[in-house]
Amino acid sequence: MPHAPQHADIAAVSTAELDTALRGGPFHVALRAAIAARGLPLQRVQHHLSRRGVKVGVTSLSYWQQGARRPQRPESLRAVRALEEILQLPEESLIRLLAEADGQAAHQRPAARSYRALVEASGVLEHLLSELDSPRDGGLHTLAHHERVRIGERRELAECESHHIVRAHTDGVDRFVAVHHGDPGCLPERMRVHALENCRTGRVRRHQETGVLVAELLFGTRLRAGETHLFRYGVEDGTADVSHEYARGFPLAGGQYALQVRFAENAVPLHCHRFSQHSAAAPRGGRQRLALSAQHRSVHLVEQRVRTGIVGIGWAWE
């Protein structure tokens, strides 16, 4: 039996890693180690949860063990307690790690880059766009996109407002599909889309696990190729915890993009900076300190011509 010692060694390593993770955390590392130690695929873990009357998607379980999302709701905490039993862990071992994470300083920055990478890799956005029969560019070129973001008194992403100038490059275009990425921990079902000028709201699709919302903005007219249209809409959010950045993804190169972030009077950050990425999974670059207006409590950036990738503003709290 030449392979038995090898399997025994692997099991010993898995057990040792699990013991270490349960003692020191963090939660997602301990959960991943526990699942690996028991040799259960996520589909089987979900099946065991379902038999106990707890409904959790495989995507959620995957995000939990990768640290992209953290269980916070009552139903999710029920699932964590059930996981302790399913994975044969000491009672309260995973719950304790969650509680310790909750007790850490609120200013610690979440893993926003890995979160956005997971969103892109999972194909969630592509799936939602396909539900609305919308290609990535929707038959439109963006000439200018001016976006205003408001950070509320709880330091949360409260709302976003976008003003678009677009030109049709095919005949018959009558809508634009807006995309909003909420911060980790957001509640997409509580977000609201407001058509503000020269459009009306059509179908809206939400993905709970990733915090992605897509919405149709209907023009009420069909554009011919070469015609332009101006419209304005907003997304009311305010459903997540402390926000640390706002970024906009560009699947295609386009025109001018301006982003302004305004902070509540009692929620002004220490400093702000610009950043960019070639893709959600790529390292960040283009970091540049941005001046914060003391009078208006706001900061902004202007990209004269956007490239494919991501550009945004980040900030640090005291």
Number of C-alpha atoms within 10 A of each C-alpha: 4 6 7 9 10 10 11 11 11 13 16 13 13 19 17 14 17 22 16 14 21 22 13 11 20 16 26 23 19 23 26 18 22 26 19 17 19 14 13 13 11 16 13 12 18 21 16 17 21 14 9 12 12 17 16 16 16 17 13 20 22 15 18 18 19 18 18 24 20 20 19 13 10 9 12 16 16 17 22 22 16 18 21 18 14 16 18 11 17 10 13 13 17 25 17 15 20 20 11 13 15 11 9 9 8 13 12 11 14 17 12 17 17 16 21 21 15 18 20 16 13 13 10 17 21 15 12 20 20 12 11 16 11 16 11 15 15 17 20 23 18 20 17 21 19 16 20 17 21 21 24 20 15 15 21 22 27 21 19 20 19 18 18 17 18 22 20 22 18 14 13 13 20 19 22 22 21 17 18 20 21 21 26 22 20 22 20 22 14 11 19 14 24 16 18 15 13 15 22 18 18 16 12 16 17 20 17 14 21 28 20 21 23 20 23 22 24 20 20 11 13 14 21 15 15 13 15 16 18 16 19 20 21 21 21 16 24 23 20 19 15 23 24 22 20 21 18 17 21 17 13 13 13 19 16 16 20 18 21 19 22 19 22 18 11 11 17 21 18 10 15 21 20 21 17 21 20 16 19 21 15 14 10 15 12 11 14 12 14 16 13 20 11 9 6 11 16 21 21 21 17 12 15 12 12 20 16 14 17 19 25 20 24 19 19 16 17 9
